[in-house]
Amino acid sequence: MNLSLKSLKQYGSLIKFSHTLFALPFAGIAFVLAFLKTHDKSPIEWLILSFLILISMVLARSAAMGFNRIVDRDIDAKNQRTVDREIPAGKISIRSAGLFVVLSSIGFCFVSWWINSMAFALSFPTLFILLGYSLAKRFTWLCHWVLGFSIGLAPLATWVAIRQEIVLEPLLWTFGLAFNLAGFDILYALQDQEFDRKEGLFSVPSKFGRNSSLWIAAINHVLCIVLLFAAGIVSGLGPVFLLFLLITSYYLFQEHKIARGAGENIFPPKFYQIHSYISLILFGGLLADRFFFLVLLGS
């Protein structure tokens, strides 16, 4: 692979590296909560663990997005919205992209091994889920929930990396985020409704139509708020976090408003910007709540 600056930018675009940064607050939520419950690590151990978790997230997403671009290359070449992506545009060869995916996958498993034995054991099914999304839309309209769960695994994976356990608390955060992302992906798929039908691809919009899809996405986001509310209660968070959760609900409403108003047109950049705010708002709400209660109230 050519490792020039231009090439690095192309690979960053291939995997939408900027979106990896938007996913970090999801892991940050679990990290802070697990940190507050764990008292047997030194500052150096926390620093090393933080670095390993960050690297594993980047490698996992790189493998998933790279694989997605490879298997979707023919579809992307036919879709006017995606024809300029790196592989169909000839900017990155299939061979180079394949090597990139293999190295990212091996790197993810290797870093997981360094974290702990449970993280290493779970890295293989996690990788299977992450890569599986790219094929799911060829078989089932449930693909949106496969995507939501695969990305929503970030809190649970972070918890496992720190606490080496699977309990209710991180599961609620994971499923809350999964429904958030599934709802977003259903709205996103509205842009390709007719294309998916023509190509025989499965999605909620291609199967149920626009109006039903808008309602299904809304139901997913209601479930998201309910689950995140429950996660906040189980995690011992108070009214400060609930205020931020209310703000999150407002942004989800705005997301739906834009999707409904766009009609058959391509969604404006504001739609994606709002989605990126949600994870930051939730993470900020967690930090604000813990600061208020742990520092100001001394509890």
Salt bridges, closest charged atoms under 4 A:
ASP72 OD2 - LYS137 NZ 2.48
ASP72 OD1 - ARG138 NH2 3.10
ASP76 OD1 - ARG85 NH1 3.25
GLU165 OE2 - ARG163 NE 3.38
GLU169 OE1 - LYS37 NZ 3.62
ASP185 OD2 - HIS144 ND1 2.87
ASP192 OD2 - ARG81 NH2 2.34
GLU194 OE2 - ARG197 NH1 3.20
GLU199 OE1 - LYS78 NZ 3.34
GLU255 OE2 - HIS221 NE2 3.99
GLU255 OE1 - HIS275 ND1 3.78
ASP289 OD1 - ARG290 NH2 2.62
